Each structure stands twice: as C-alpha cells, then as structure tokens.
C-alpha cells in the first residue's frame, strides 16, 4: 500500500490486499459466554499476516500439522484515510467501507503457543469479500446480522449489537498507538457458534464448504482442501 496517498478513493476487491490486518478477539458477549465467561478489561488485539488473504471462491488449505481447524465470521472495516489519535465520534470519516472476513484459525496451534499469530496466519487463513460496501452506503455498523454455515448447516447467528467494544470505539482505541493507513483492515470479532466451543466439537475438515455472511454486504464461500 502506498502511504503517500492519504485518501483511498476507489478499490478493486479482486486486487485488494490489506496493508495491515488487525483483529479483535473475545469481542462478542455470546462468544465470551461459550468460553469461560471472563470479559476482557480492554480490546484484545492480534495480527494476521497479509499473505493469508484469499477471496470468495478460493480454497482454504488444511495444513498437515494442524489438528483443529475452525471458522469465525466477522465484520471488517477498511480504512480510507490515514488515522492517528482520532476520537470515537470522528472515526466514520476515516472508514472507506466494510467487508466480510473469515478468521480461519488453527485452534491447536493457537492453544499450544504463547501467541496467536502463527495459528491465525497460515496461508489461505484469511478469506474476505465478496465486495467492499462504502461507509456512506453501509451506514450504522451497530445492528448488523452475521452468520456462518458449514456444509449448509447454520453454525453462527449473531449481531454486531452484541459487541463489547463497538466498531468506532475499536478503531479509535487502535489509532491512539498505531497509525492506520488507507487499505488497512480491522476485523472486529466473532459471535458464538465456533466449532471448538460446541459440546461436541464441530471443526473443519477437508471437503467442507464454509459460508460467511454479513448483512448489507453478502457472503463468501470457500472450500477446505
């Protein structure tokens, strides 16, 4: 991404690769409830490698060393203008738009290592798309439905009104310490229904088809190979 351009004007989804990918963990009340019930004191941030990005219709590759592969439907914001130290109320003017993100995760790697980066960043672990809906067309991000399906079975059925830290609050918080540039991606967390926390784990396996859907944007479909 060329940081010399202070404003993102038009973006082609087919060629878009984020400059930075900053994700938020444990940001839905329902997702906390299906885990240990301990709410975070502040936003839980982690990064994914930009090389993990794939698009709608691309395959997710199941790495040989991974034993527990999981899905996470998320609403992601694309930054449109350079932002540093901005107040929450001013954040909308810095967002280019929104897209669907699937935070594919190797749960066993995530659990066994002291950080989440590798377990979240294997190649193909970042499906996104199918388009970016501009901020002015998308509107308020605080009452948006999110769903995921595996082989046609509804797994996640949440709403952004369940977020602990809202979209604008998150971006303001991040911008206090990290300069965000046009094209950077902020993925804002996932609701309950992920495979690893079900009574009987329902994790991904080769041949599965995963659909992630966000209201006002659409859905992405990816197959595990």
N, C-alpha and C positions, 0 to 999 in steps of 0.2 A: 504494500500500500504506500503510495506517495504522500508523505505527511505534509508536503508543501502545499497541497490543496486543502484549505481549511473548511471546505464545504463539500459534501457528497451530493451531487446533483442527480445523476441517473445511474442505475445499477442493473447489470445483466445477471440474472440468477445463475445462468449457465457457467459464467466465468468467475463469479464471486467467491473469493476465499478470504475469510476474516484476517485482519492483521493480528489481533489478539482474540482469544476465546476465554472469557472469564465466566465461570459458572457458580451457581449458588446452591449449596447443599442444605438439606433439612429446613426448607423454607415453606412447607405446607403443614398446617396443623394436623391434617389427616395422615400425612406421611410420618410425622413425629409419633402420632398415636399408634401406628402399626409397628413402630420400633420400640423404644424404651420409654417414651413419654417425657423425655427430658428436653425442654425447649432451650435453644441456644440463646445466650445473652446478647449476641450480635450476629450479623450475617456471617455465614460460613462460606468462605470463598475458596475456590480452587481453579486451576487452569487445565485446559486441554490443548494438546499440540494441534496447530493448524493443519498439519499433514493428515489428521484423522478425518477431515471433511469429505463426505460424499454427497451425492444429490439423490433426488427422488428417482427410484428405479434401479439405482446401483446396488450391488451386493455387499452385505456385511460379511467379512471373512472371519470365521471362528478360528482363533489361533490355537495351535496344537497344545500349548502349555496351559491353556485356560480350561477350568472345570465348571465354572459357574458364570454364564453369560446372561446379562439382564438388560432390560429396556427402561427408558424413562422419557415420557412425553413432556416437552417443555415449551413455553412461550419464550422466544428470544428477541431481544431488541438489537437493532443495528444502529450504531452511532453514525450521525450525519455530519456533525461539526466537532472540531477539537473542543474538548471539555475538561476543565480542571477547576476544582473547588467550587462547584456550582450548587446553589441552593435547590432543594427539592422542587419548589414551585416553578423553577426555571428550566427544569430538565426536559419537558416536552419539546422545547425549541431546539434541542440538540439531538433528538432521535430522528433518524431517517425513516425507519419503519420497523415492521415486525415480521418474523418468520417462524416456522415450526422447526424444533430441534429435538432429536432423539439422542439423549445422553447414554449411549451404549456403554456398559460397564462390566469389567471382569471382576465379579464380586470376591472371588477367592484371592485375586491379586490385591484388590483394594483392602481386604481384611488383613492380609498377611504382611503387608509392607507398611512402613511408618508414614507414608504419604499416598495420596490418591492419583498422582499424575500419571504413572505408568498404566495403572489399571483402567484409567479413563481415556488413554491416548493411543492405544493400538491403532494401526492403520485401519480405516473404514469405521471407526467408532464414533463418528460424528455426522450421521445423516441429517440433512436440512433441506428446506424448501417448502412447497413447490414453487413459491414466489415470495417476494417481499412486498407487503402491503404498507404503503406510506403512512406515516403518522397521521397526516390530515385526513386520510380515508379510513384509517383504523379506529381512531377515536380513543375513548377511555379504555385502558387495559385492565380495569379492576373488576370486571364481571364477565369474564371470558371462559367458555367451556373448553376443556381439554380431555381428549380420550385417546386410549391406545387399544389396539386389538392384536391378538396373536392367532393366526390361522382362523380369523373371523370371530374369535371369542373376545368379548369386551373385557379388558383387564383393568384399565384405569378410566375413571369417570369423575373428573374434578372440575374445579372452577378457580380462577385466579382470586376470587374474593376470599379464598381460604389461605392466602399467603400470609406469612408472619411479617415479612418486610416487603412492601409494595414495590412495583417496578421503579417508580420515580425515586423513592427512598433509597433503593439499592444503588442506582446509578449515581445519585448524589454522594452516597457514602463512599463508593469506589473512587469517585473523582477527587475526593479530598486528599488521597495519597497517590493515585495513579492517573496520569494524563491519558485520556481516551481520545483516539484519533478516528477520523472518518473510516468506516468499514469495520471497526472493532465490534465484536459480538458479545452481548451479555445474555446468558441463558439463566432463567430466573427460578429454576427449581421444578420439582415434580410432585404431583399429588400421590395419594396412596394407591396401592394396587400393583406395585412392582413384584416381580416373581419371587425374589429371595425372601420376602416377608410374609408370604402366604403360609397358611397352616401346613400345607404340603407344597413345597417349593415348586413353582412352575417356571423354570428357567428356559432360556432359548436353546435350541439345538439345530444342527444343520437340516435344511429343508423347510424350516419355519418361515412364515411371512409375517412381518411386523408392519402395522399401520399406525401412524401417529397423526392425530387430527387436532387442529385448533380452530375454534370458531372465528369467522371472518377472514381466515387465511386459506384453509383447505387441508389436505392430507398428503403425507409422504408414505410410500410403500417400498419396503426393502426386504430382500430375502437373505436368509442366513445360508452361507455356503462353506 
